Amino acid sequence: MFLFLSLTACRKQEQAVVGVAHNAVQAEHMAQAAATEQDRERAALAKIPLPTKSLYINIHEPGEWANPFISADSNYLDLRINLVDANTSPIGQGGMLRPEAARRQELQIQPSDLAEALIALPAGAWRYGRVVAIAESPLADKKKRAAVRRNVEAALQKLNNLGVVVEEWPTR
């Protein structure tokens, strides 16, 4: 009887060790897949040239910012982009027939979709190079300020991991 109990106990310990080893292998595979995904995202964004700070150092208003601008709310990110004018002629540029506001687009995205959204942007949306401005949404509910700040911090970490320079703007 004692021999039977000791063999059963050893068998259960072996199964536990095998289960832990299997879980560790699965976790390693998931980490490798995540690293591969991040490397793919970084490579896609590396095609955008490094930022030229002299182009945007004197810009202090969100409406004047020509690169992607992220406004964080508690549940989503608002990504504003300015597309380039497809007409290369200087005649009428910025006038009534070709207003700059017509090329401005705003997209609401989930924080988890930030990298894919930036990768999908056309090259003309990156006039200053690989730099993004980010701010807390002034329209966000004051009671959800902690959640808004968490979204900003998560976006900052993701952008830094992707090699994107971030200009954090104060909340107005």
N, CA, C and O atoms as a DFTB+ gen file, in Angstrom:
688 C
 N C O
     1  1       0.823      -1.192       0.000
     2  2       0.000       0.000       0.000
     3  2       0.871       1.261       0.000
     4  3       0.608       2.197      -0.755
     5  1       1.897       1.285       0.839
     6  2       2.794       2.430       0.904
     7  2       3.488       2.638      -0.439
     8  3       3.645       3.771      -0.894
     9  1       3.903       1.540      -1.071
    10  2       4.562       1.605      -2.366
    11  2       3.611       2.179      -3.430
    12  3       4.024       2.984      -4.265
    13  1       2.374       1.773      -3.394
    14  2       1.386       2.271      -4.349
    15  2       1.168       3.776      -4.180
    16  3       1.122       4.497      -5.176
    17  1       1.032       4.273      -2.933
    18  2       0.842       5.690      -2.667
    19  2       2.050       6.511      -3.103
    20  3       1.890       7.598      -3.658
    21  1       3.242       6.009      -2.862
    22  2       4.439       6.764      -3.243
    23  2       4.574       6.830      -4.765
    24  3       5.009       7.852      -5.297
    25  1       4.207       5.749      -5.480
    26  2       4.263       5.770      -6.941
    27  2       3.227       6.736      -7.503
    28  3       3.501       7.433      -8.479
    29  1       2.042       6.786      -6.902
    30  2       0.994       7.697      -7.348
    31  2       1.409       9.145      -7.121
    32  3       1.183       9.999      -7.978
    33  1       2.011       9.423      -5.977
    34  2       2.458      10.780      -5.668
    35  2       3.548      11.220      -6.630
    36  3       3.541      12.364      -7.086
    37  1       4.489      10.330      -6.950
    38  2       5.550      10.661      -7.908
    39  2       4.973      10.946      -9.291
    40  3       5.418      11.856      -9.990
    41  1       3.984      10.159      -9.667
    42  2       3.363      10.339     -10.976
    43  2       2.663      11.707     -11.068
    44  3       2.744      12.377     -12.097
    45  1       1.978      12.117      -9.990
    46  2       1.301      13.400      -9.968
    47  2       2.305      14.550     -10.034
    48  3       2.040      15.565     -10.677
    49  1       3.459      14.398      -9.371
    50  2       4.491      15.433      -9.429
    51  2       5.059      15.544     -10.840
    52  3       5.328      16.645     -11.321
    53  1       5.241      14.397     -11.504
    54  2       5.741      14.414     -12.881
    55  2       4.756      15.137     -13.791
    56  3       5.150      15.940     -14.637
    57  1       3.471      14.842     -13.607
    58  2       2.459      15.497     -14.431
    59  2       2.450      17.005     -14.184
    60  3       2.271      17.780     -15.123
    61  1       2.639      17.427     -12.946
    62  2       2.662      18.853     -12.628
    63  2       3.865      19.522     -13.286
    64  3       3.747      20.622     -13.826
    65  1       5.014      18.866     -13.244
    66  2       6.225      19.414     -13.860
    67  2       6.056      19.510     -15.377
    68  3       6.457      20.501     -15.987
    69  1       5.467      18.487     -15.979
    70  2       5.231      18.502     -17.420
    71  2       4.256      19.633     -17.781
    72  3       4.448      20.321     -18.783
    73  1       3.227      19.818     -16.975
    74  2       2.257      20.898     -17.217
    75  2       2.908      22.271     -17.129
    76  3       2.639      23.138     -17.960
    77  1       3.763      22.476     -16.131
    78  2       4.463      23.748     -15.986
    79  2       5.400      23.972     -17.170
    80  3       5.473      25.081     -17.699
    81  1       6.111      22.940     -17.584
    82  2       7.020      23.054     -18.737
    83  2       6.237      23.381     -20.007
    84  3       6.668      24.204     -20.815
    85  1       5.094      22.738     -20.177
    86  2       4.258      23.001     -21.356
    87  2       3.775      24.452     -21.359
    88  3       3.792      25.105     -22.403
    89  1       3.346      24.960     -20.204
    90  2       2.898      26.348     -20.093
    91  2       4.042      27.317     -20.383
    92  3       3.839      28.352     -21.019
    93  1       5.236      26.983     -19.919
    94  2       6.389      27.843     -20.175
    95  2       6.720      27.895     -21.658
    96  3       7.067      28.957     -22.175
    97  1       6.619      26.764     -22.351
    98  2       6.879      26.722     -23.791
    99  2       5.836      27.561     -24.534
   100  3       6.178      28.306     -25.453
   101  1       4.573      27.442     -24.140
   102  2       3.518      28.239     -24.773
   103  2       3.743      29.731     -24.540
   104  3       3.555      30.532     -25.455
   105  1       4.135      30.109     -23.343
   106  2       4.392      31.513     -23.035
   107  2       5.565      32.043     -23.863
   108  3       5.540      33.184     -24.325
   109  1       6.581      31.218     -24.045
   110  2       7.731      31.623     -24.853
   111  2       7.326      31.830     -26.314
   112  3       7.763      32.789     -26.950
   113  1       6.492      30.935     -26.845
   114  2       6.014      31.081     -28.222
   115  2       5.181      32.355     -28.391
   116  3       5.294      33.047     -29.403
   117  1       4.345      32.659     -27.397
   118  2       3.538      33.868     -27.458
   119  2       4.422      35.111     -27.395
   120  3       4.169      36.084     -28.105
   121  1       5.456      35.090     -26.551
   122  2       6.376      36.221     -26.451
   123  2       7.133      36.425     -27.755
   124  3       7.345      37.562     -28.176
   125  1       7.544      35.338     -28.398
   126  2       8.233      35.438     -29.686
   127  2       7.306      36.009     -30.753
   128  3       7.732      36.822     -31.573
   129  1       6.050      35.592     -30.749
   130  2       5.088      36.102     -31.717
   131  2       4.856      37.595     -31.501
   132  3       4.763      38.356     -32.464
   133  1       4.761      38.017     -30.237
   134  2       4.573      39.437     -29.936
   135  2       5.803      40.239     -30.362
   136  3       5.671      41.332     -30.912
   137  1       6.980      39.707     -30.112
   138  2       8.213      40.388     -30.523
   139  2       8.286      40.488     -32.041
   140  3       8.703      41.516     -32.576
   141  1       7.890      39.440     -32.731
   142  2       7.890      39.454     -34.190
   143  2       6.908      40.495     -34.716
   144  3       7.211      41.204     -35.675
   145  1       5.746      40.591     -34.102
   146  2       4.741      41.576     -34.510
   147  2       5.275      42.993     -34.287
   148  3       5.116      43.863     -35.144
   149  1       5.902      43.218     -33.145
   150  2       6.461      44.537     -32.858
   151  2       7.595      44.873     -33.837
   152  3       7.718      46.019     -34.267
   153  1       8.411      43.893     -34.185
   154  2       9.476      44.120     -35.171
   155  2       8.888      44.477     -36.529
   156  3       9.428      45.334     -37.229
   157  1       7.796      43.835     -36.910
   158  2       7.130      44.144     -38.180
   159  2       6.595      45.564     -38.167
   160  3       6.746      46.298     -39.144
   161  1       5.967      45.955     -37.062
   162  2       5.426      47.304     -36.952
   163  2       6.536      48.349     -36.982
   164  3       6.410      49.379     -37.643
   165  1       7.627      48.077     -36.261
   166  2       8.763      49.007     -36.255
   167  2       9.359      49.156     -37.650
   168  3       9.709      50.261     -38.064
   169  1       9.473      48.047     -38.373
   170  2      10.040      48.083     -39.721
   171  2       9.148      48.899     -40.656
   172  3       9.649      49.642     -41.501
   173  1       7.842      48.764     -40.510
   174  2       6.927      49.523     -41.365
   175  2       7.033      51.018     -41.078
   176  3       7.007      51.824     -42.008
   177  1       7.150      51.395     -39.818
   178  2       7.260      52.811     -39.467
   179  2       8.663      53.361     -39.710
   180  3       8.836      54.576     -39.814
   181  1       9.657      52.495     -39.801
   182  2      11.030      52.947     -40.057
   183  2      11.175      53.529     -41.454
   184  3      12.153      54.222     -41.734
   185  1      10.221      53.260     -42.331
   186  2      10.257      53.833     -43.682
   187  2      10.018      55.343     -43.655
   188  3      10.390      56.054     -44.589
   189  1       9.400      55.823     -42.587
   190  2       9.160      57.251     -42.428
   191  2      10.448      57.867     -41.883
   192  3      11.008      57.346     -40.918
   193  1      10.932      58.961     -42.473
   194  2      12.195      59.545     -42.012
   195  2      12.097      60.070     -40.575
   196  3      11.008      60.345     -40.071
   197  1      13.238      60.200     -39.944
   198  2      13.291      60.756     -38.593
   199  2      12.780      62.192     -38.614
   200  3      12.871      62.864     -39.641
   201  1      12.241      62.671     -37.487
   202  2      11.650      64.011     -37.483
   203  2      12.691      65.124     -37.595
   204  3      13.844      64.974     -37.191
   205  1      12.246      66.231     -38.152
   206  2      13.050      67.444     -38.239
   207  2      12.408      68.457     -37.297
   208  3      11.390      69.069     -37.621
   209  1      13.016      68.619     -36.132
   210  2      12.407      69.433     -35.082
   211  2      12.248      70.894     -35.498
   212  3      11.328      71.569     -35.036
   213  1      13.124      71.384     -36.355
   214  2      13.023      72.786     -36.776
   215  2      11.723      73.067     -37.535
   216  3      11.303      74.220     -37.624
   217  1      11.085      72.034     -38.080
   218  2       9.838      72.219     -38.811
   219  2       8.638      72.438     -37.880
   220  3       7.643      73.045     -38.277
   221  1       8.737      71.946     -36.652
   222  2       7.560      72.026     -35.774
   223  2       7.835      72.663     -34.424
   224  3       6.941      72.690     -33.577
   225  1       9.023      73.172     -34.191
   226  2       9.360      73.715     -32.872
   227  2       8.493      74.916     -32.487
   228  3       8.214      75.122     -31.306
   229  1       8.071      75.700     -33.467
   230  2       7.288      76.903     -33.175
   231  2       5.783      76.689     -33.273
   232  3       5.027      77.661     -33.270
   233  1       5.337      75.458     -33.360
   234  2       3.899      75.179     -33.452
   235  2       3.378      74.882     -32.046
   236  3       3.842      73.964     -31.369
   237  1       2.399      75.689     -31.630
   238  2       1.867      75.556     -30.271
   239  2       0.357      75.367     -30.229
   240  3      -0.225      75.269     -29.148
   241  1      -0.280      75.314     -31.386
   242  2      -1.725      75.123     -31.469
   243  2      -2.023      73.805     -32.174
   244  3      -1.440      73.521     -33.220
   245  1      -2.926      72.994     -31.615
   246  2      -3.254      71.711     -32.251
   247  2      -3.742      71.852     -33.686
   248  3      -3.478      70.976     -34.510
   249  1      -4.439      72.922     -34.002
   250  2      -4.958      73.116     -35.352
   251  2      -3.868      73.372     -36.382
   252  3      -4.091      73.164     -37.574
   253  1      -2.707      73.814     -35.950
   254  2      -1.596      74.092     -36.856
   255  2      -0.703      72.872     -37.063
   256  3       0.120      72.859     -37.979
   257  1      -0.854      71.859     -36.234
   258  2       0.001      70.666     -36.291
   259  2      -0.337      69.873     -37.550
   260  3      -1.493      69.500     -37.750
   261  1       0.663      69.608     -38.408
   262  2       0.412      68.943     -39.691
   263  2       0.618      67.433     -39.648
   264  3       0.159      66.732     -40.550
   265  1       1.284      66.921     -38.643
   266  2       1.496      65.473     -38.504
   267  2       0.321      64.845     -37.748
   268  3      -0.576      65.560     -37.301
   269  1       0.316      63.523     -37.602
   270  2      -0.758      62.899     -36.812
   271  2      -0.834      63.474     -35.395
   272  3       0.186      63.695     -34.741
   273  1      -2.054      63.707     -34.945
   274  2      -2.316      64.256     -33.619
   275  2      -3.286      63.320     -32.919
   276  3      -4.356      63.013     -33.444
   277  1      -2.904      62.866     -31.726
   278  2      -3.730      61.923     -30.965
   279  2      -4.326      62.639     -29.773
   280  3      -3.616      63.264     -28.985
   281  1      -5.633      62.542     -29.652
   282  2      -6.348      63.078     -28.507
   283  2      -6.947      61.881     -27.765
   284  3      -7.767      61.149     -28.319
   285  1      -6.537      61.687     -26.517
   286  2      -6.947      60.498     -25.763
   287  2      -8.197      60.765     -24.938
   288  3      -8.310      61.783     -24.255
   289  1      -9.123      59.833     -25.019
   290  2     -10.324      59.851     -24.193
   291  2     -10.263      58.609     -23.302
   292  3      -9.279      57.871     -23.349
   293  1     -11.275      58.370     -22.505
   294  2     -11.226      57.234     -21.578
   295  2     -11.360      55.885     -22.274
   296  3     -10.810      54.895     -21.792
   297  1     -12.082      55.820     -23.406
   298  2     -12.324      54.540     -24.071
   299  2     -11.682      54.421     -25.451
   300  3     -11.613      53.322     -25.999
   301  1     -11.223      55.505     -26.010
   302  2     -10.711      55.471     -27.380
   303  2      -9.655      56.558     -27.571
   304  3      -9.442      57.404     -26.702
   305  1      -9.007      56.512     -28.722
   306  2      -8.077      57.546     -29.148
   307  2      -8.660      58.196     -30.392
   308  3      -9.178      57.516     -31.277
   309  1      -8.572      59.497     -30.450
   310  2      -9.008      60.237     -31.625
   311  2      -7.747      60.601     -32.401
   312  3      -6.914      61.365     -31.914
   313  1      -7.608      60.059     -33.597
   314  2      -6.429      60.283     -34.433
   315  2      -6.797      61.270     -35.531
   316  3      -7.641      60.981     -36.379
   317  1      -6.155      62.444     -35.511
   318  2      -6.409      63.454     -36.528
   319  2      -5.221      63.490     -37.483
   320  3      -4.068      63.570     -37.059
   321  1      -5.521      63.430     -38.770
   322  2      -4.464      63.495     -39.777
   323  2      -4.806      64.566     -40.802
   324  3      -5.973      64.878     -41.040
   325  1      -3.773      65.113     -41.392
   326  2      -3.916      66.099     -42.455
   327  2      -3.284      65.515     -43.700
   328  3      -2.075      65.284     -43.743
   329  1      -4.094      65.280     -44.704
   330  2      -3.581      64.724     -45.949
   331  2      -2.979      65.841     -46.805
   332  3      -3.371      67.002     -46.689
   333  1      -2.033      65.481     -47.654
   334  2      -1.425      66.479     -48.526
   335  2      -2.364      66.787     -49.682
   336  3      -3.219      65.980     -50.046
   337  1      -2.186      67.950     -50.237
   338  2      -2.976      68.376     -51.394
   339  2      -2.511      67.578     -52.604
   340  3      -1.328      67.598     -52.945
   341  1      -3.425      66.884     -53.249
   342  2      -3.074      66.061     -54.407
   343  2      -2.702      66.917     -55.612
   344  3      -1.984      66.463     -56.503
   345  1      -3.186      68.145     -55.639
   346  2      -2.874      69.062     -56.732
   347  2      -1.556      69.759     -56.401
   348  3      -1.470      70.466     -55.397
   349  1      -0.547      69.573     -57.213
   350  2       0.774      70.137     -56.930
   351  2       0.914      71.580     -57.401
   352  3       1.934      72.210     -57.119
   353  1      -0.061      72.118     -58.098
   354  2      -0.012      73.489     -58.578
   355  2      -0.203      74.464     -57.414
   356  3      -1.055      74.235     -56.556
   357  1       0.568      75.535     -57.372
   358  2       0.388      76.524     -56.297
   359  2      -0.829      77.422     -56.500
   360  3      -1.193      78.171     -55.593
   361  1      -1.459      77.362     -57.658
   362  2      -2.618      78.217     -57.947
   363  2      -3.818      77.762     -57.109
   364  3      -4.233      76.605     -57.171
   365  1      -4.352      78.679     -56.340
   366  2      -5.528      78.388     -55.534
   367  2      -5.263      77.578     -54.282
   368  3      -6.210      77.176     -53.606
   369  1      -4.002      77.325     -53.949
   370  2      -3.672      76.498     -52.788
   371  2      -4.171      77.156     -51.502
   372  3      -3.879      78.324     -51.246
   373  1      -4.908      76.420     -50.709
   374  2      -5.450      76.917     -49.452
   375  2      -6.635      77.846     -49.626
   376  3      -7.170      78.361     -48.644
   377  1      -7.046      78.064     -50.854
   378  2      -8.159      78.963     -51.122
   379  2      -9.501      78.275     -51.014
   380  3      -9.617      77.196     -50.433
   381  1     -10.509      78.908     -51.577
   382  2     -11.861      78.409     -51.460
   383  2     -12.073      77.091     -52.205
   384  3     -12.899      76.275     -51.797
   385  1     -11.336      76.880     -53.291
   386  2     -11.504      75.643     -54.046
   387  2     -10.648      74.503     -53.510
   388  3     -10.902      73.339     -53.820
   389  1      -9.653      74.819     -52.723
   390  2      -8.751      73.791     -52.172
   391  2      -8.471      74.065     -50.694
   392  3      -7.315      74.280     -50.331
   393  1      -9.483      74.065     -49.835
   394  2      -9.259      74.393     -48.414
   395  2      -8.502      73.272     -47.692
   396  3      -8.688      72.086     -47.965
   397  1      -7.657      73.690     -46.776
   398  2      -6.889      72.711     -45.997
   399  2      -7.792      71.873     -45.092
   400  3      -7.514      70.697     -44.856
   401  1      -8.860      72.466     -44.589
   402  2      -9.760      71.743     -43.688
   403  2     -10.428      70.555     -44.380
   404  3     -10.837      69.599     -43.720
   405  1     -10.538      70.614     -45.699
   406  2     -11.159      69.505     -46.426
   407  2     -10.267      68.265     -46.432
   408  3     -10.750      67.155     -46.656
   409  1      -8.991      68.445     -46.193
   410  2      -8.068      67.308     -46.191
   411  2      -7.808      66.784     -44.776
   412  3      -7.004      65.870     -44.594
   413  1      -8.466      67.342     -43.801
   414  2      -8.303      66.906     -42.411
   415  2      -9.296      65.786     -42.115
   416  3     -10.486      65.909     -42.404
   417  1      -8.804      64.704     -41.542
   418  2      -9.672      63.580     -41.175
   419  2      -9.443      63.220     -39.717
   420  3      -8.326      63.314     -39.209
   421  1     -10.506      62.809     -39.057
   422  2     -10.424      62.349     -37.666
   423  2     -10.995      60.948     -37.585
   424  3     -12.082      60.668     -38.090
   425  1     -10.243      60.080     -36.942
   426  2     -10.647      58.687     -36.785
   427  2     -10.670      58.330     -35.307
   428  3      -9.748      58.677     -34.569
   429  1     -11.708      57.646     -34.875
   430  2     -11.733      57.125     -33.516
   431  2     -11.252      55.682     -33.581
   432  3     -11.832      54.855     -34.285
   433  1     -10.193      55.388     -32.843
   434  2      -9.618      54.044     -32.846
   435  2      -9.496      53.538     -31.424
   436  3      -9.462      54.314     -30.468
   437  1      -9.430      52.226     -31.303
   438  2      -9.168      51.606     -30.016
   439  2      -7.668      51.743     -29.725
   440  3      -6.864      51.716     -30.657
   441  1      -7.282      51.889     -28.476
   442  2      -5.857      52.009     -28.169
   443  2      -5.028      50.834     -28.697
   444  3      -3.861      51.012     -29.042
   445  1      -5.608      49.655     -28.762
   446  2      -4.878      48.484     -29.263
   447  2      -4.612      48.559     -30.760
   448  3      -3.747      47.842     -31.264
   449  1      -5.340      49.414     -31.484
   450  2      -5.183      49.544     -32.932
   451  2      -4.274      50.701     -33.346
   452  3      -4.186      51.025     -34.531
   453  1      -3.603      51.321     -32.387
   454  2      -2.798      52.503     -32.675
   455  2      -1.683      52.228     -33.684
   456  3      -1.514      52.992     -34.634
   457  1      -0.937      51.170     -33.498
   458  2       0.184      50.870     -34.399
   459  2      -0.307      50.642     -35.822
   460  3       0.260      51.187     -36.769
   461  1      -1.349      49.847     -35.977
   462  2      -1.872      49.565     -37.321
   463  2      -2.410      50.831     -37.986
   464  3      -2.263      51.004     -39.196
   465  1      -3.030      51.712     -37.210
   466  2      -3.555      52.951     -37.771
   467  2      -2.417      53.837     -38.278
   468  3      -2.524      54.431     -39.351
   469  1      -1.337      53.926     -37.516
   470  2      -0.201      54.745     -37.940
   471  2       0.499      54.151     -39.161
   472  3       0.935      54.882     -40.050
   473  1       0.604      52.837     -39.198
   474  2       1.237      52.171     -40.340
   475  2       0.427      52.419     -41.611
   476  3       0.997      52.547     -42.695
   477  1      -0.885      52.486     -41.483
   478  2      -1.764      52.649     -42.649
   479  2      -1.771      54.070     -43.208
   480  3      -2.276      54.291     -44.309
   481  1      -1.225      55.029     -42.479
   482  2      -1.246      56.411     -42.950
   483  2      -0.351      56.588     -44.171
   484  3       0.703      55.960     -44.272
   485  1      -0.775      57.442     -45.096
   486  2       0.076      57.702     -46.264
   487  2       1.315      58.502     -45.859
   488  3       1.322      59.169     -44.825
   489  1       2.347      58.430     -46.673
   490  2       3.606      59.122     -46.370
   491  2       3.408      60.627     -46.253
   492  3       4.128      61.282     -45.499
   493  1       2.452      61.187     -46.981
   494  2       2.206      62.620     -46.940
   495  2       1.639      63.116     -45.619
   496  3       1.625      64.323     -45.380
   497  1       1.177      62.235     -44.766
   498  2       0.641      62.626     -43.463
   499  2       1.756      62.874     -42.449
   500  3       1.483      63.312     -41.332
   501  1       2.987      62.607     -42.817
   502  2       4.149      62.728     -41.928
   503  2       5.051      63.874     -42.411
   504  3       6.208      63.637     -42.760
   505  1       4.549      65.086     -42.436
   506  2       5.317      66.215     -42.989
   507  2       6.547      66.561     -42.167
   508  3       7.532      67.046     -42.724
   509  1       6.521      66.326     -40.857
   510  2       7.666      66.652     -40.003
   511  2       8.584      65.454     -39.793
   512  3       9.609      65.576     -39.122
   513  1       8.239      64.320     -40.345
   514  2       8.977      63.092     -40.073
   515  2       8.202      62.239     -39.085
   516  3       7.005      62.445     -38.888
   517  1       8.871      61.294     -38.471
   518  2       8.231      60.314     -37.591
   519  2       8.011      60.885     -36.187
   520  3       8.663      60.480     -35.224
   521  1       7.082      61.829     -36.098
   522  2       6.739      62.454     -34.820
   523  2       5.225      62.600     -34.744
   524  3       4.570      62.917     -35.736
   525  1       4.676      62.365     -33.550
   526  2       3.241      62.429     -33.290
   527  2       3.026      63.314     -32.071
   528  3       3.783      63.240     -31.103
   529  1       2.002      64.144     -32.116
   530  2       1.611      64.926     -30.944
   531  2       0.477      64.192     -30.238
   532  3      -0.372      63.568     -30.876
   533  1       0.479      64.277     -28.915
   534  2      -0.565      63.613     -28.136
   535  2      -0.983      64.524     -26.991
   536  3      -0.161      65.236     -26.413
   537  1      -2.269      64.492     -26.673
   538  2      -2.806      65.276     -25.567
   539  2      -4.042      64.580     -25.028
   540  3      -4.668      63.772     -25.714
   541  1      -4.381      64.904     -23.795
   542  2      -5.644      64.428     -23.233
   543  2      -6.772      65.217     -23.883
   544  3      -6.641      66.418     -24.117
   545  1      -7.855      64.555     -24.167
   546  2      -8.990      65.214     -24.807
   547  2      -9.586      66.255     -23.867
   548  3      -9.888      65.947     -22.713
   549  1      -9.759      67.483     -24.348
   550  2     -10.392      68.497     -23.498
   551  2     -11.889      68.236     -23.312
   552  3     -12.518      68.811     -22.424
   553  1     -12.450      67.372     -24.148
   554  2     -13.872      67.050     -24.058
   555  2     -14.156      65.852     -23.159
   556  3     -15.316      65.503     -22.941
   557  1     -13.105      65.218     -22.635
   558  2     -13.276      64.025     -21.807
   559  2     -13.970      64.369     -20.496
   560  3     -13.812      65.463     -19.955
   561  1     -14.732      63.418     -20.009
   562  2     -15.443      63.568     -18.743
   563  2     -14.426      63.742     -17.615
   564  3     -13.490      62.953     -17.487
   565  1     -14.613      64.765     -16.813
   566  2     -13.674      65.064     -15.716
   567  2     -13.602      63.919     -14.702
   568  3     -12.583      63.738     -14.035
   569  1     -14.681      63.152     -14.590
   570  2     -14.704      62.041     -13.642
   571  2     -13.862      60.872     -14.119
   572  3     -13.502      59.999     -13.329
   573  1     -13.547      60.851     -15.406
   574  2     -12.781      59.736     -15.983
   575  2     -11.351      60.151     -16.308
   576  3     -10.727      59.567     -17.194
   577  1     -10.826      61.150     -15.604
   578  2      -9.485      61.645     -15.869
   579  2      -8.419      60.556     -15.682
   580  3      -7.439      60.525     -16.427
   581  1      -8.590      59.686     -14.721
   582  2      -7.601      58.620     -14.492
   583  2      -7.552      57.664     -15.681
   584  3      -6.471      57.254     -16.104
   585  1      -8.701      57.313     -16.214
   586  2      -8.749      56.419     -17.385
   587  2      -8.156      57.099     -18.616
   588  3      -7.489      56.454     -19.425
   589  1      -8.397      58.389     -18.756
   590  2      -7.828      59.143     -19.886
   591  2      -6.310      59.136     -19.774
   592  3      -5.608      58.899     -20.757
   593  1      -5.809      59.397     -18.568
   594  2      -4.342      59.431     -18.376
   595  2      -3.729      58.060     -18.640
   596  3      -2.639      57.968     -19.204
   597  1      -4.425      56.987     -18.236
   598  2      -3.923      55.631     -18.524
   599  2      -3.821      55.396     -20.026
   600  3      -2.862      54.785     -20.497
   601  1      -4.813      55.882     -20.782
   602  2      -4.759      55.748     -22.244
   603  2      -3.591      56.539     -22.823
   604  3      -2.925      56.070     -23.747
   605  1      -3.338      57.726     -22.295
   606  2      -2.200      58.525     -22.762
   607  2      -0.903      57.785     -22.480
   608  3      -0.039      57.679     -23.351
   609  1      -0.767      57.275     -21.265
   610  2       0.468      56.570     -20.891
   611  2       0.674      55.314     -21.734
   612  3       1.797      55.019     -22.143
   613  1      -0.396      54.576     -21.995
   614  2      -0.291      53.374     -22.830
   615  2       0.106      53.739     -24.259
   616  3       0.920      53.053     -24.877
   617  1      -0.471      54.819     -24.776
   618  2      -0.121      55.267     -26.131
   619  2       1.331      55.729     -26.182
   620  3       2.041      55.432     -27.143
   621  1       1.778      56.449     -25.163
   622  2       3.176      56.888     -25.106
   623  2       4.128      55.697     -25.121
   624  3       5.126      55.698     -25.843
   625  1       3.813      54.685     -24.322
   626  2       4.664      53.496     -24.271
   627  2       4.680      52.780     -25.625
   628  3       5.741      52.365     -26.093
   629  1       3.518      52.634     -26.250
   630  2       3.437      51.961     -27.547
   631  2       4.221      52.734     -28.605
   632  3       4.966      52.140     -29.385
   633  1       4.057      54.053     -28.635
   634  2       4.763      54.880     -29.611
   635  2       6.271      54.825     -29.401
   636  3       7.029      54.753     -30.369
   637  1       6.708      54.857     -28.156
   638  2       8.139      54.750     -27.872
   639  2       8.685      53.398     -28.302
   640  3       9.790      53.316     -28.838
   641  1       7.920      52.338     -28.072
   642  2       8.357      51.004     -28.494
   643  2       8.454      50.894     -30.014
   644  3       9.245      50.107     -30.533
   645  1       7.656      51.678     -30.719
   646  2       7.661      51.650     -32.180
   647  2       8.718      52.572     -32.785
   648  3       8.925      52.568     -33.998
   649  1       9.382      53.356     -31.949
   650  2      10.405      54.267     -32.453
   651  2       9.836      55.565     -32.998
   652  3      10.467      56.220     -33.829
   653  1       8.651      55.942     -32.539
   654  2       8.015      57.187     -32.963
   655  2       8.290      58.246     -31.896
   656  3       8.077      58.003     -30.709
   657  1       8.762      59.419     -32.317
   658  2       8.996      60.524     -31.394
   659  2       7.639      61.095     -30.995
   660  3       6.742      61.230     -31.828
   661  1       7.498      61.428     -29.715
   662  2       6.215      61.910     -29.209
   663  2       6.377      63.299     -28.615
   664  3       7.272      63.542     -27.805
   665  1       5.503      64.204     -29.027
   666  2       5.403      65.533     -28.437
   667  2       4.129      65.534     -27.606
   668  3       3.028      65.556     -28.156
   669  1       4.273      65.511     -26.283
   670  2       3.070      65.530     -25.427
   671  2       2.679      66.974     -25.171
   672  3       3.489      67.784     -24.718
   673  1       1.428      67.282     -25.469
   674  2       0.927      68.637     -25.321
   675  2       0.120      68.732     -24.042
   676  3      -0.535      67.766     -23.652
   677  1       0.155      69.877     -23.385
   678  2      -0.633      70.030     -22.154
   679  2      -2.131      70.055     -22.458
   680  3      -2.557      70.422     -23.553
   681  1      -2.898      69.663     -21.480
   682  2      -4.360      69.704     -21.604
   683  2      -4.816      71.136     -21.512
   684  3      -4.340      71.895     -20.669
   685  1      -5.726      71.504     -22.366
   686  2      -6.230      72.900     -22.363
   687  2      -7.577      72.982     -21.720
   688  3      -8.152      74.066     -21.628
